[in-house]
Amino acid sequence: MTTKPLSGVKVLDFTQLLPGPMCTLQLADMGADVLKIEPPGGEAGRGPAGTPISHFFLAVNRNKRSLTINLRAAGAREIVHALAKDADIVIEGFRPGVMARMGIDYDTLKAINPKLVYCAISGYGQDGPLAELGGHDINYQSYAGILEQSAALGAKPHPGNFPIADLAGGALSAAMSILAALFDAQRSGQGRFIDVSMTDCAMALNTQPLASLHSWKQPLPAGHDTLSGALPCYGTYATADGRYLAVGALEPKFWQAFCAAAGCPELSKSGWAAGKSGAAVKAQVARIIQARTLAEWTQTLAGVDACVSPVLRIDEVLSHPHTQARAMTVNTPLPDGSTAPYFAFPVKMSDFQFSLERPPPSAGEHNEAVLRELGHDADAIARLRTDGVI
């Protein structure tokens, strides 16, 4: 028998775009009943009005229901209060003070439901000199000291295409703290307010540059640290066909295994070479790797335990045997009747089987069902539509 660990947990999700929806996706995939509360017409992540729903939205909103409501309309506050009475979790991503101005902030909802766990995800937190500023992942990375280190030696900082502050700083930090507070609420009967600053939470993970600062008594420039390009044994190297190998052979046994497979045993003690010597070793390794294609290197290194891997494109990731063996994709129905593979819930647990229970909802798909659960009849629902509440 399989069970979903969050079965029966009710979540009111006021978030949009990526950090909050990714957080509630994790909760929904583990069985929580996530009600996505969107403005009429749907949240911004769906894409511009009149265009097909975005794959960005579809990737992070399965297993959720959708209620569209104008939170500033007369009567909207009462609907949220009624929903909060029976909810376990509220999660929102507005700037500080927005929910209070609408009468649906933590203090208000706690008076209705003392066990409520309320999580506010924001760029800079609920207080401090930056609290009122807007921002995106690139800004949070900047203030966290991450972006400055995200560059090759002598190159400008570049954030890449993985928004680590949004996801590790926002989504996963929120999910972790929500579940901790929910666990305690079951014991104590008291919920909590959770202030998740994406900048703070990303900053707290930025341990390597901080350790180097304390070790060297000064910050190391990008490209000069152990994991940023200073060592021959840790970095990326171009292949003959313009692809790349990722070499992560930090431990001597892995570097020696790579050197043996690559035909350069004379370099087996030079993985940690630094300075001019290190630059010379890196140049030699670069010439060796550039002599073969990525496919040839993949074949050469097959079965070699050296912490060296091909740098894959996203299409190659989807089709890779390990991705398939780990059941890391789920074919998701699209509005046009086709399907597309998105990443599945990644964690394996005993007595739990991830499943796609609901495709990503259309905007307001569950309006009537949700309102009927609250006791509204057909006439009352019609009036809400006429009044522009839903």
C-alpha positions, 0 to 999 in steps of 0.5 A: 500500500502506498500513501502520500505523506501530505495527504489531507494537508490544505494549502492556499497558494497566492504565489506566482511565477517560479519560487512559490509555485515550485515550493507548492509543487513539491507539497502537491506532489507529496499529496497536499491539496494545493489551491492556487489563488490567481487574479482573474485571467490567471497569474503572470506565469501563464503568459500573455493574454491570448497566447498559448499557456506557457511551458514555464507555467505547465512545468510547476503547476501540476496537481493543483486546483485553481481559484481566480479571485480579485482580492481587492473586490468587495467580498473577496476577503470573506472568501479567503477568510472562509478558506483559511478557517480550514487550511493548514498552510498559506504561502504568498509572494507579495512585497511586505504589507500587501496582504495586510492592506487586503485584510488577509495577512498572518495576524488576521488569518491567525485569529481565524485559525491559530494552527495556520502556518503562513509563509511569506516569500520575498526578495529581501525579507519583511524588514531591513533597508531593501525590504520594499525593493523589487527584484529578480534572481539575478539581484538576489544572487548579487546581494548574496555574493553568488553572482560575483563568483559566477564567472570564468577567470577574467570574465564578467559575472553571468547568472546562467540559466538556473535561478538558484536564489529563486529555487534553492533560496526561495522554493526549497527553503520555504518548503523546508521551513513550512514542513518544520512549522507544520510538524510543530503545529500538529504538536503545539496547536500553534502555527507560525509566521515564516519570513523567507528572504530569497537573498538571505536563504541563498546567502546562507548556502554560499559557504565556499567563498566565505570559507576562502575569505577566512582562510586567505584573509581576503576575497578570492576573485572569480576563477581563483578558488578551488571550485571556480577554476583554480585547479586542473582537476576541477573545471570544464574542458572543450572537446573536438566537436565544441562540446564540453567535459566536466572534470570533478576529480578532486580526490587523487584516486579520481584524478589518477584514474582520469589521467590513466584513461586519458593517456597522460599518467605523467600528470597524475600528481598535478591535479592540484597544481596552482599558479603558473604550474597549474596554468600549464597543467590546465593547458596540457589537459585542455589540449588532450581533451580537445583532441577527441569528440564528446562521444569519443570521450564518453566511450573512453571513460565508460566504466572509469570511476573518475568523476568526469562527465559529459556536459549534457544539453537539456534534450540529452538529459531527458533521454539519458538512461539514468534519467529514465531509470530513475523515472525522472520525467512525467508525460503531462497533458497539454491544453492542445491534447498533446503531452510533454515530458516535465521533471517528476517529483525527484525524491524516492520514499518508501511506501510512496509513489509519485503520480500525476493526479491533476494536469496543470489547471486552467485559470479558475477551473475549480471556481465553482467546486471550491465555492460550493465547498464553502456553501455558496449556491448557484445564485451566490456564485453568479452574483460573485461573477457579476460583481467581478469577484471571481 
